[in-house]
Amino acid sequence: MSTKLIRLNQVIARTGLSRSRIYQYISEDKFPSNVSLGGRSVAWVDSEISAWIENVIGQRDSNLLYGYDIN
């Protein structure tokens, strides 16, 4: 299995989060950290972003299962 790195624009497109929200969640340990590519370039591990998305969906489904509104 190969590990794929994705850039910020792809993370934004996949998650629907803004740049500032991504970095806020990282600082709160609620989102996968980025990987330095040297200089000011960073990327994220694609499988970690996929796992985060699945976790968010799972939390939503758990809340609906138990009758809680997550809004």
ZISUL-V982964 format. One record per residue. N is the residue number from 1. RES is the residue in three letters. D_FIRST is the distance of its C-alpha to the first C-alpha in Angstrom with 1 decimal. Layout:
n=N res=RES d_first=D_FIRST
n=N res=RES d_first=D_FIRST
This chain:
n=1 res=MET d_first=0.0
n=2 res=SER d_first=3.8
n=3 res=THR d_first=6.6
n=4 res=LYS d_first=9.5
n=5 res=LEU d_first=13.1
n=6 res=ILE d_first=15.9
n=7 res=ARG d_first=19.6
n=8 res=LEU d_first=22.5
n=9 res=ASN d_first=23.7
n=10 res=GLN d_first=20.5
n=11 res=VAL d_first=20.6
n=12 res=ILE d_first=24.3
n=13 res=ALA d_first=23.7
n=14 res=ARG d_first=21.1
n=15 res=THR d_first=23.1
n=16 res=GLY d_first=26.6
n=17 res=LEU d_first=27.5
n=18 res=SER d_first=29.6
n=19 res=ARG d_first=28.8
n=20 res=SER d_first=31.3
n=21 res=ARG d_first=30.2
n=22 res=ILE d_first=26.6
n=23 res=TYR d_first=28.0
n=24 res=GLN d_first=30.5
n=25 res=TYR d_first=27.9
n=26 res=ILE d_first=26.0
n=27 res=SER d_first=29.3
n=28 res=GLU d_first=29.9
n=29 res=ASP d_first=26.5
n=30 res=LYS d_first=25.8
n=31 res=PHE d_first=22.9
n=32 res=PRO d_first=19.8
n=33 res=SER d_first=20.9
n=34 res=ASN d_first=20.0
n=35 res=VAL d_first=18.7
n=36 res=SER d_first=21.3
n=37 res=LEU d_first=20.6
n=38 res=GLY d_first=24.1
n=39 res=GLY d_first=27.5
n=40 res=ARG d_first=27.5
n=41 res=SER d_first=24.1
n=42 res=VAL d_first=21.7
n=43 res=ALA d_first=18.5
n=44 res=TRP d_first=16.6
n=45 res=VAL d_first=13.0
n=46 res=ASP d_first=12.3
n=47 res=SER d_first=10.9
n=48 res=GLU d_first=14.0
n=49 res=ILE d_first=16.3
n=50 res=SER d_first=15.1
n=51 res=ALA d_first=15.8
n=52 res=TRP d_first=19.1
n=53 res=ILE d_first=20.1
n=54 res=GLU d_first=19.5
n=55 res=ASN d_first=21.6
n=56 res=VAL d_first=24.4
n=57 res=ILE d_first=24.6
n=58 res=GLY d_first=24.8
n=59 res=GLN d_first=27.5
n=60 res=ARG d_first=29.4
n=61 res=ASP d_first=29.2
n=62 res=SER d_first=30.4
n=63 res=ASN d_first=33.3
n=64 res=LEU d_first=34.3
n=65 res=LEU d_first=34.2
n=66 res=TYR d_first=36.6
n=67 res=GLY d_first=38.8
n=68 res=TYR d_first=38.1
n=69 res=ASP d_first=38.1
n=70 res=ILE d_first=35.5
n=71 res=ASN d_first=37.5
